[in-house]
């Protein structure tokens, strides 16, 4: 059964499995599965053949049982297959290598036949795993509904001499000879061409790398965390528990939809005397059962899961958008739909910030002794269905200032709703509705304050600079623009899922498009840095909205090497003086949901060796009918310049 109920969480992290190391005498797969399910495990990680069997020279390991021993739903929902660990596809011994290839293909074919959702394949025995990856890649091309999980140790290790791996004491997991298991994973997935069906199962033992090193895995397709019993400590009552570092890691994995699997021999015999009987009299052998030896470990994992904070309301609202790629809005070319307006209008925090900014501007604009004689002219450009009009009038009421509002909106459908709102609220004497593009309208008078909400996820990516440049001609020389400035930010990220989703389109254009996305299964590799800044009003005669910048990111310390799939983009905006709003992680406005980050992908992910920086160039380019971005990496290895001349992605003027 699931580990527990956590509000809003419907991910696979609710389920916990157990690894079957061997089958007890006289018991087969059905008995072991039933015992595990009765002990509250959700599935088993089980060998597809007898783990104790070893093939004779030249023989192929046979499949051990009929597919009829379990029902189709049991195979599919409660069994993850475990491929034989003796296989060595990069062995110098040709007979062993050929037997390993035949056995691997046979076991995967059997797993596919019984409709397993996943199979765990053993870690490569050597760092040079080209033949192993070749065979796995061949298999992946023939799979449809099954994933392969490459089992890798998550621990500090030193490079070893010799070719054979050491075997851990408490399980049969093979320790790779490479010092960093992420390096081994990266080599293997590159050889398999980033297949979306190749995932990771991390073996977690008692030692862990640095937290920055661990953080890389949050951007990788990790499906399972195999917790070895030797990773557990013993608390004062004799029960198993995990160190604080292990707890933080497991909580992070749970938050990234990773499920736990418990493996190893029990080191904690803590069964209460009253347990061990299902029903009936204790002397009745038919009604009694032996409690699973690893049940105390499961109970502790369930305890950790259940004590996690429930997902906040905003996260529950956004959960279906996690890692879902969306094309940015084209607000000048397209008219927004009513549903889009309604979503944005629900963002109370955003309009509270605007109200605060307008209130501060009104107080600065009109002294207390001039309140009764001065009426401030405020223009809302891009008024939509009126939320900024409402916020501005609320600010005027709070500060006791008189206000005359022009609401300028180009969408004729939104103008209909805007007129209705004005009439409903009785604002006819206060608000004038203008159905026009702000760049074309000739204002009858100059404005004291210009208010707009034209910002995109990257600040300027919905053409706020171009729109406000056109509108500032009817702003007084000493007039105030809200927002007064905004700055874009980027940071390099690992984002395997986003890369796989873009790659599925099988063209360059989708890799040269910026996407709005609720980032979730990513690893951030360096702190964000500023990209472009725009200030309003800008009355400079030589003003240009074209921009170029070069940024160099130093990777997080102790992280090791990493793979950059692209850049996450954010913005921060100063509305007026100390009132700001934005989504840059370090200064993000809490509980605001109008903007998700933007993602600039790379056509080919860039490998960044440990200690090396990554240097990226960004351009904002302008033409008479469109604006677009171009981007390229030059260090540690050059990438193509993406989106040259806006060939794949642009925003229309």
N, C-alpha and C positions, 0 to 999 in steps of 0.2 A: 504494500500500500504506500501511497505518497508519504514523504517525510513529514508533511504537515500542511497546514493552510497558511498561506501568506497572501494577504490582500493584493490582488492584481497580478500575481505571478502564476502564469499557466505554462511555464517553460519546462524543458526536460530536467532542469535541476531539481525538481520535486521528487525525482525517482532515484533510488539507490540500488545498486546491484552487488553481487558477491561473485568472486572468482572461484571456480571449481579447480582445485589443484590436482585432485585425483578422485576417482570414484571408489567409495567404500566397498569392501568385499560383498558381493551379492547384490549390489545396488547399481542400477543403470541410470541413464539420463532422466527418465520420468520420475523416479523416486527422489533423486537429488533436487530436481526442479520443484516438485511438490513440497519437499521439506523446506526449501528456501522460501517459497511463496508463503507457506504457513508461518514462517518466522518473520514475515513482514518485509522481506526483500522483494523488489519489483521485477528483477530479472537476474539471470545468471550469465557470467562469462565462462563459457564451457568449451573444452576441446571438442573438435569434431570427430576425432579418432581417439583411440586408447592412448593416453599420455605415456604409458609405460612401454608401448610397442616401439621397437626399433627395426627398421627394414634391414633385411639381409643385403649384402652387396649386389647391386644390379636390380633389386626388387623395388616395386613401387608400393608405398604404404596404402593399404586398402581402407576404404571407408568402413566405419565400425558398426553402423546400425541402420535399420530400415527407417524410411521417413515416416512410417506409420506409428512409431513409438510415441509421437506427439501429434496433436492436432495442428492444423494450419495456423490457427490464431496463437497457439502456444509457441510454435517456432517463431512466428513473426513478432510477437509482442513481448516475449519473455526470455528469449535466448539471443545472446551475442556470441558469435562463433570465435574460437581461438585457434589460429593456425599453428601447426606443430612448430615447436621452437628449435628443433634440431636442424631445420633447413639452413643451408648455407649456399646461397646462389653465387657467391664470389669466391668460393673455395678453389684452391689450386688443384685439388683432386677432381679430375673431370667426372668420375663416376658419381661422387657426392654432389657435384654441381648439377648434373643432369637429373639425378634422382630428386634433388630439391626442387628443380623447376617443374618436373612432372607432378610431384606431390602438391606443391603450392597450387597449381592450376586445377588439380583434381579436387582439392579441399574447397577452393573457392567455387568451383562448379557445383559441388554438393550443397554448399551454403546458399547459392543462388537457387538451386532446385527446391530447397525447403523454404524459400522466401524469407531468409534472414534479412534484417534491415542493415546489419553491420557485421563485419569481421575484423578482429584484431590481428594484425600481422606483426611478427617479431621485429625488434630493432635490428638494423644491419650489424653484422659482426665486425665490420671493418669500415673505415672512413671512405675507402674507395668501393662504393656500392653500385657501380654502374650497371652490372648485369642484373642485380636484384631490382633496381629501379626500372630497367628495360622490361623485365618480365611483368612487374606490377603495372607498368604503363600499358602493356599489351592487354592485361586483364581489365584495367579500368575502361579501356575503349569498348569492351564488350558488355560492361555492366549497365543496367538501367536503373534499378530501384535499390541497389545496395551500395553502402559506403565501405571503404577500407580505412581502418584506424591504425596508423603506424605507432607502435608502442615505443616510447622513448623515456629514458630515466631523467627525472628532474632533480638533479643533485650536483654538487660540486665534485668534479673528478679530474684526475690528472691524466695526460696522455700516457698510454701504456706501450711498452715495447712488445713486439710480437704481434701475431695476427689474431689469436683467439681471445675472445672476451672472457672476463671473469663472470662467474655465476654468483648471484647474491645468495646469502645463507637461507633466507626465509621464503624465497620463491624462485621461479625459474626464469626470471627476467634477465636478459643479457645486457651487460654493461658495455656501452660503446667505447671504443678506444679513443674517440675524439673528446677533447676536454669540455666542449660546450655542446650540449645536446641540441640547442637551437641551430648550430652550424650544420649538424648532421641532417636535421629536418629540412633546412633551407636547401642543402645540396640535393636531397632526395626529391623535394617538390619541384625544384627547377628542372631536374631530369625528367620528371613526369609532366612538365609543361603546365604547372599550376592547376592540375585537375581539381575540379570542385568536389569530386567524390573521394579525394584523398584527404583524410583528416588525421587528428593526433589524439592519442591516449597517453597521458602523462603519468608515469610511475613516480609516486611521491613517497620518499622514505624519510629518515630522521634528519638529514641535512638538507639545507636549502641554499641556493645562490642568493645574491643580493636582491633587494626588492625591485630595483630598477631592471635587473636582469629578468626577474620573474614577470615584470610588467610587459615585456615583449610578447608574451604568450597570449595576452588578452586580445591582440589583433590577429591571432592565428586561428585556424579552424579546429580548436580543441573541443572534443566531444565528451571526453571522460577523464576524470582524475582518479587514478587507481591508487588508493591509499593503502600502503603496506602497514601491517600491524606493528612492525618495528618502528614506525613513525610516531606511535602513540606513547605517551608518558602514563604514569600511574598517579592518580590523585590520592588524597589522604584516606579515602574510603576504600581504596583498592580498585577503583574503576578506571577504565581507559579515558584519557583526555589528550588534547593536543596543545602544543606550545602556542604562545600568542602569535608568533609568526605564521605557524601553520594555520591557525584560525583565520588570520587576516587573508591568507592566500585562498583558503577554501571559501570564505565569504565572497571574495572577489570572483572566484570561478562560478559560484552559484549565481552571482549577479550577471554573469555572461552566459547563462544557460548551459553550464557544464554539469554533467551528472557524476556522482561519486560511485566508485566500485571499491569494495573492501576486499583485500587480498592478504593471504598469509595464514600462519598458524596462530591460534589464540595464545596470548601471553597473560590473559586475565581470566581466571576462573572465579567468577563472582555471581554465580546463579543463586538467588534466594531459594531456600528449601521448599517454598510453596510452589515454585515454578517447575514445569516439566510435564504437566498433565493437561491435556486438552479438555477432557470431559470424562464423566463417569468415575468409577472407583480406581484408585491408584493401582490396585492390584490387577486390574483388567488390562492386559497387554495390548488388546486391540484398540483401546481408547487412549493410551498414553503415547507420548512421543519424547524424543530427546531434543532438548532445546538446541538451537543452532549455536555452534561454538563461537561464532562471530556476532551473535546478537547484541552483546554489550557495546560493540563498536558501532553497530547500526543505531542503537539508541542514543549514543553520544552525537553521531552525525545529525540525527533528527533534532536533537536538542539545539545544536548550533544553527540549523536551518530555521527552527521555530523562533529563536530569539532574535533573528534578523528583523530590523525595522520594516514595517509594511511599506509598500511602494507609495510615495506621496501621490496625492490626487493628480498633480500635473503629469507625473510619470505614467500613471494608469491611463490618462487621457492620450498620451503620446505613444503608448507601447506598440500599437499597430503600425506606427511610422518608423520604428527602429530599423536603421540600415536600409530603408526604402528610398530608392533614388527618384527624385522629382526634378523636372526641368524648372528653372527659375521662371517667375512671372515675366510677361512682356506687357507691362502696364500701359505703355504708350501705343503699342500696336493693337492690343486686345482690350476689350472691356471686361472687367471682372464680373463674375456671376454672383447672384444674391447669396449663395451658400458661402462663397469666399468672403464676402463682406461680413456675413454673420459670424464666421469663425474669428476674424480679426477683431470685431467689435466686442467680443466676449473677454478680450484681454484687459481686465480692469487695471492691472498694474501699469500698463503702458499709458493709458489715458489719465491715470492719476499723476504720473510723471509730467505729462503734457500740461495738465491743469496747474501743477505746482510751478512749472516754468513760465506759463502765461501770467500767473499771479505775480511772480517776482518781477517780470518785465513790466506789468502794469504799474506796480508800486514804484519802480524806478522811473517810469515814463511820466507819471502824473503825481506831483507832490500832494500831500494831504490837504494843503490849503487851496488847491486848485481842483479838487474832486468835483465840486458842484458846477464848475464852468467849463470843464474840459471833457471832450468826448474823443476817445482813442479809436482810430480806424484800424481794424484788424482784418486781414485777408487770409482765409483758409484756402490754399491752393491744392487741389486734389481732395475736395471735401467728402467724396464718397457719399455715404448715406447719413453723414452728419455727426459722427462721434467727436470730432475735433471742434465742431461748432458748439456742441453741448459742453465740452470741457472748457472752452474759452469763456462761454457765458457763465458757467459756474465760477470760474476764476474771477470774473468781473463782479459777481455778486458777493463773493467772499471778501474781496478787497474794497468794495464800495466804489468801484470805478465805472464810469459810463463807457459803453462800447457800441460801436457800429461795425457790423460784420458783413463782409462780402464772402459768400461761399461759392468758389469757382470749381466746377466739375465738368469734365468732357464727356463722361458716360451718360447718354440721354436716359438710360434706364434708371441709373442711380439718381438722376435729377428729379425724376417723378417721385421717388420715395423722399427725397430731400424737401420738395415742396410740401408733401403731405406732413412731414415732421414739423416744419415751420408753422403750418396751420394748426396742427394738433397742439403744439406747445404755446401757441399765441406769441410767436416771435416775429410777426410780420413787420413790426416797427423797428426791429433790431437787426434783422438778417435780410440781405438781398442775395438771391440765388442767381448765379451766372452760369448758363449752360455754354461752356466754351473751353477750348484748350488754353491753358494759362499762358502759353507762348504766343498766342494770337490775340488775346483779349486786350483791348485798349481801356484801361481803367479810367473812370471819371475823376478820380482823385488819388493822391499818393497815400500809401499805407504807413502807419507807425510800426506795425508788427506784421510779419509774414509768417504764417504757421503752415507746416506741411508734414506729411508722414509718407515720404517717398523713398525711405531707406529700404535697402534689400539686405540679405544676409551678409553681404560683403560691403555694406555701406553704400557704395556708389553703383552697384551692379544693376539697379533698376532705374538708372539715369537721373538720380536726384540732382547731380551737378548741372546737367543740361537743362532740366526743367526749371531749376531755381535761377540759373543764369538768364533764362527767358523771362522769368517772373519778376526779377529784382528791379526791372526798369520802372515798376510802379511802387517801389519802396523809397521812402524819403532818404536823403543822404545820411541822416543819423538814425535810420530805422533799424529795427531788430529783426533778425531771422531766427526762428525756432524750427529746426535745430540751427545752432550757430556754427558747428563743425562736426565732422565725423572722420574716423580713422579705421582703416581695414587692417586686419592681422592675419597671419598664416603661421602654421606649424606643421612639420613633417609628421606623418602618421603611417603606421602599419594597419592595413585594412584589407585583409584577404577576401572577406565576403564581398565588399564593394568591388574589388578587382574582378572577382569571379562573375559577378552580375553584369559588369560592363563587358567583360570578355565574351559573354554568351551572345552578344550582338554580332560578333565576328566582323567588325569593321573598325576603321580608324576614327571615324567621326564621333562615336560614342566615347572614345578615350580623349577626345579634344573638346568635350563639353563639361561645363561646370554644373554640378548638381546640388540642389538643396536636399539635405538629408539629416535625419535625427541620428547622429553618430552613436553607436553603441558598442559593437564588437570591434573596437580599435585599440591600438596602443599609441599613445603620444610619445614622441621620441625626443623632443626638445621643447623648451618654453616658447610661446608665441612671440612673434616680432611684428612691429609695425610695417605696413606696406605703403598705402597711400593715404593722404590727408586732404580734405576739402574744407574750406572755410566760407561762410556766407554771412552777409553779402560780400561779393568780391567785385569791386568796381575798377580793378586794374585794367587799363586799356589793352594790355598784352596777355590777358589771362587765357590760359589753355587748360583743357581738361585731360590732355594726354599726360601720361605718367610713365616713369620707368624707375625700377629699383633693383638693387642686387643685395641679397641677404645671405649671410653665412650662419648656419646653425651648428653649434657644438652639441653633440649627442649627450644624453644624461650620463653622469659618471657611473662607473661599474656596471654599465648596461651590457657591454659586449657589442658584437656586430648586430646589424639589423637590416631589414628590408623596407624601403620606403615605397609605398604604393601611390602616394600622392600627398596633397597638402589640404589640411582643414583650414577653412577661412571663417573669420568672425568680424564683428565691427564693434566699436564703441563710439557713442555720440554724446556730445555736450549739447543739451537742449538750450539751456541758458544758465550761465555762471556755474553754480555747483550742482545743478540738476542734470543728471545724465541718465542715459539708458543704453544698454548694449548686451551682447552675448559673448564678449571675450571672456574666457573662463576665469581669469583672475579678478575681473571687475563686473561680472555678469549681474544684471538686475534680477533679483530673486523672483521666482514665480511668474515670470513673463514667458508667454508661449507663441508670440507672433512670428518669431524667426527661429528656424533651425540653422545650424552651420551650413556653409557651402563647401563642396569638395572638388578640388582640382586634381583629376587623376593623371597618372603617368602611363604612357603607352606600354613601357616596359619598366617594371619595378627596378629600383636602384639599390644595389647592395652597398652598404656603408660599413667598411671594416672598423673594428674597434679602434677608437682614437682618431678617426678621420672625421672632419666636418662634412657637411653637405652645403653646397652653394647653389642657390636658385635665383633666377632672373624672372621678373614679372614686368609685363608691359600692359598699359591701358591705352588702347589705340582708338582713334576717332576718325570717322569719315562722314560725309554729308548725310548719309541715310542710316548709319549704324555705328555702334560702339562695341568693341570686343576686347578680350584679354588674350595675350600670348604668354607662354611660360616655358622655361627650360631649365634643366639642371646641368651644371658644368663641372661640379666636383662632388664625389670622387671620380665619376665617369660621366661623360657628356650624354645628354639625351637629345632627341630631336626637339626643335622648337615646335611647341604644340599650338595648333589653331592658327597657323600663319594666314594672315589676311582675313581672319574671321571665317575661314572656309567651312568650319563645322559648327560654330556656335557664335552668335552675336545677339545684341539687343537692338531692336529697331527703333529709330528715332521717329 
